[in-house]
Amino acid sequence: MIKFFRKIRQKLIKEKRVKNYLIYALGEIVLVVIGILIALAINNANLRRIDSNNEQNYLEGLRFEFQVSQMKLAELLTVNQKNLDGSREILNYIHSEEPNVTEERLSELLFETLSDDISFNPNNSFLNELINSGNLKNISSIDLRNKLTSWIATMDDIKRQEAELSSQREDVLDLFRSENFSILTILDRTGVREALDITASPEAHSNLGILDSREFENDLLIFMLTSEATKTNHYEPLMQGINAILEEIEKELKE
């Protein structure tokens, strides 16, 4: 093709057809420019396609990660509610003039309410990789990028609240480390002692007297209030945030 155009130029020069040569030269330049523009357009289209494919892969990874976090948080909300319900029932017995509760039932309530420490461990590995690699900027939705960026800061707040809740739980458990009450009785009446293969105590020690302890009542109330604050002010808004992120991801994937 290049030889063909060169022959035309040479022929025009030999024939001294300057005007036609200039028109031809201009046309040749236009054709070259058009070729360059077409090549750039094709290259840009390929880059956009690659970016779009990468973004879809990022969104798929984020969707899976936040779906797992969503399930984990749902389980924690269930556990936290169980702790709240158990605390409430124990407090009702404390405030009852004639508490009709057996050793077995009290042991069950104490074990179910205080045995589980709550800690939310979201799957953030893929999100952290996107942030650290600078690929988060390839997410086209500004709203989604903002939500993902603020998510990391939210986790710090959640950890502080969970540390406070764990501290209040430990305060309640500390009472059972004294001589007045027995952890072994709780384990025995809930069947946990046998599961742990622990020898039974020759003398059964009742924990019913703890219902008369004002210190236990105060510590349990603070634990209950902290559990309620964890649910209402932290976990439920966090679940709303996860749902909003997943909705945004789904919208971007459909587009």
C-alpha positions in Angstrom: 0.0 0.0 0.0 2.8 2.4 0.9 4.6 1.6 -2.4 1.3 2.3 -4.2 1.0 5.8 -2.8 4.7 6.5 -3.3 4.4 5.7 -7.0 1.4 8.1 -7.3 3.5 10.9 -5.7 6.4 10.3 -7.9 4.2 10.3 -11.0 2.6 13.6 -10.0 6.0 15.2 -9.4 7.4 14.0 -12.7 4.4 15.3 -14.5 4.8 18.6 -12.6 1.2 18.6 -11.5 1.9 20.5 -8.4 -1.7 21.4 -7.5 -2.8 17.8 -7.8 0.2 16.7 -5.8 -0.7 19.1 -3.0 -4.3 17.9 -2.9 -3.1 14.3 -2.9 -0.6 15.0 -0.1 -3.3 16.7 2.0 -5.6 13.7 1.4 -2.8 11.3 2.4 -2.3 13.3 5.6 -6.0 13.1 6.3 -6.0 9.4 5.8 -3.1 8.9 8.2 -4.8 11.1 10.8 -8.0 9.1 10.4 -6.1 5.8 10.7 -4.5 7.1 13.9 -7.8 8.1 15.3 -9.3 4.8 14.5 -6.4 3.0 16.1 -6.8 5.2 19.2 -10.5 4.5 19.3 -10.0 0.8 19.1 -7.3 0.9 21.8 -9.6 3.0 24.1 -12.4 0.6 23.5 -10.2 -2.3 24.5 -9.0 -0.4 27.6 -12.6 0.4 28.6 -13.6 -3.3 28.0 -10.7 -4.4 30.2 -11.6 -1.9 32.9 -15.2 -3.0 32.8 -14.3 -6.6 33.1 -12.0 -5.8 36.0 -14.7 -3.8 37.7 -17.1 -6.7 37.4 -14.6 -9.0 38.9 -14.0 -6.6 41.8 -17.8 -6.2 42.3 -18.2 -10.0 42.4 -15.5 -10.4 45.0 -16.9 -7.6 47.1 -20.4 -9.1 46.9 -19.2 -12.5 48.1 -17.2 -10.8 50.9 -20.1 -8.7 52.2 -22.6 -11.6 51.9 -20.4 -13.6 54.3 -20.1 -10.6 56.6 -23.9 -10.2 56.5 -24.3 -13.8 57.6 -21.8 -13.4 60.4 -23.5 -10.3 61.7 -26.9 -11.9 61.6 -25.6 -14.7 63.8 -24.1 -12.1 66.3 -27.4 -10.3 66.4 -29.1 -13.6 67.4 -26.5 -14.3 70.1 -26.7 -10.8 71.4 -30.5 -11.0 71.6 -30.2 -14.4 73.4 -28.0 -12.7 76.0 -30.5 -9.8 76.4 -33.4 -12.2 76.8 -31.5 -14.3 79.4 -30.5 -11.2 81.3 -34.0 -9.9 81.4 -35.4 -13.3 82.7 -32.7 -13.4 85.5 -33.5 -9.8 86.5 -37.2 -10.7 86.6 -36.4 -13.4 89.1 -34.3 -10.9 91.2 -37.2 -8.5 91.3 -39.8 -11.1 92.1 -40.9 -11.3 95.7 -41.0 -15.1 95.5 -38.7 -16.1 92.7 -39.9 -19.5 91.4 -36.7 -20.6 89.7 -34.8 -23.9 90.1 -31.1 -24.4 90.3 -31.3 -26.1 86.9 -33.1 -23.2 85.2 -30.8 -20.6 86.8 -27.7 -22.5 85.7 -29.1 -22.7 82.1 -29.8 -19.0 82.1 -26.4 -18.1 83.4 -24.6 -20.4 81.0 -26.7 -19.3 77.9 -26.4 -15.6 78.8 -22.7 -15.3 79.7 -20.9 -18.1 77.9 -20.6 -16.4 74.5 -18.3 -13.5 73.9 -19.4 -11.4 71.0 -16.9 -10.3 68.3 -17.6 -9.4 64.7 -14.9 -10.5 62.3 -15.9 -9.4 58.8 -14.3 -10.7 55.6 -12.3 -7.6 54.7 -9.3 -9.2 52.9 -10.5 -8.5 49.3 -11.6 -4.9 50.2 -8.2 -4.3 51.9 -6.5 -5.6 48.8 -8.4 -3.2 46.6 -7.6 -0.2 48.9 -3.9 -1.1 49.3 -3.4 -1.7 45.6 -5.2 1.5 44.6 -7.7 -0.5 42.5 -10.7 0.9 44.5 -10.6 3.9 42.1 -11.7 1.5 39.4 -15.1 1.2 41.0 -17.1 3.6 38.9 -19.8 4.4 41.5 -18.7 7.2 43.7 -21.4 6.4 46.3 -20.2 2.8 46.5 -16.5 3.9 46.9 -17.5 6.2 49.7 -19.4 3.4 51.5 -16.5 1.0 51.2 -14.0 3.6 52.4 -16.1 4.5 55.5 -16.7 0.8 56.2 -13.1 0.4 57.5 -13.5 3.3 59.9 -16.8 1.8 61.1 -15.0 -1.4 62.1 -12.8 0.5 64.6 -16.0 1.8 66.3 -17.5 -1.7 66.4 -14.3 -3.1 68.1 -14.4 -0.5 70.8 -18.1 -1.2 71.6 -17.4 -5.0 71.7 -14.4 -4.4 74.0 -16.8 -2.5 76.4 -19.4 -5.3 76.2 -16.7 -8.0 76.9 -15.5 -6.0 79.9 -19.1 -5.8 81.4 -19.5 -9.6 80.8 -16.3 -10.2 82.7 -17.5 -8.2 85.6 -20.6 -10.4 85.9 -18.4 -13.6 85.6 -16.0 -12.3 88.3 -18.6 -12.9 91.0 -18.6 -16.6 90.3 -14.8 -16.7 90.9 -15.4 -16.0 94.6 -16.0 -18.5 97.4 -19.7 -17.7 97.5 -20.7 -19.2 94.2 -19.8 -22.1 92.0 -19.1 -22.3 88.3 -18.9 -26.1 88.6 -22.6 -26.1 89.6 -23.5 -24.3 86.4 -21.5 -26.7 84.4 -23.0 -29.7 86.2 -26.6 -28.6 85.8 -26.2 -27.8 82.1 -24.5 -31.0 81.2 -21.2 -29.3 80.3 -19.3 -30.9 83.1 -19.8 -34.4 81.6 -18.9 -33.1 78.1 -15.6 -31.7 79.6 -15.0 -35.0 81.5 -14.8 -33.2 84.8 -15.3 -35.1 88.1 -18.4 -34.0 90.0 -18.0 -32.2 93.2 -18.9 -34.2 96.3 -20.8 -31.3 97.7 -23.3 -29.5 95.6 -23.1 -25.7 95.9 -26.3 -23.6 95.2 -26.1 -20.4 93.2 -29.6 -19.3 94.0 -28.2 -16.9 96.6 -26.8 -14.7 93.8 -30.3 -13.5 93.2 -30.0 -11.6 96.5 -26.7 -9.9 95.5 -27.0 -6.2 94.7 -23.6 -6.3 93.1 -24.8 -9.1 90.7 -27.9 -7.1 89.9 -25.9 -4.0 89.1 -23.4 -5.8 87.0 -26.1 -7.7 85.1 -28.0 -4.5 84.5 -24.9 -2.8 83.1 -24.2 -5.8 80.9 -27.8 -5.8 79.6 -27.7 -2.1 78.9 -24.4 -2.5 77.0 -25.8 -5.4 75.0 -28.9 -3.3 74.1 -26.6 -0.4 73.0 -24.5 -2.8 71.0 -27.6 -4.0 69.2 -29.4 -0.7 68.7 -26.5 1.7 68.2 -24.0 -0.5 66.4 -25.0 -3.9 65.0 -28.4 -2.8 63.5 -27.0 0.3 61.8 -24.0 -1.9 60.7 -26.5 -4.4 59.1 -28.2 -1.5 57.3 -24.8 -0.4 56.0 -24.0 -3.9 54.7 -27.4 -4.1 53.0 -26.9 -0.7 51.4 -23.5 -1.8 50.1 -24.9 -5.0 48.7 -27.7 -3.2 47.0 -25.3 -0.8 45.4 -23.1 -3.7 44.3 -26.1 -5.5 42.7 -27.1 -2.3 40.9 -23.6 -1.9 39.5 -23.4 -5.5 38.4 -26.7 -5.2 36.5 -25.5 -2.1 34.7 
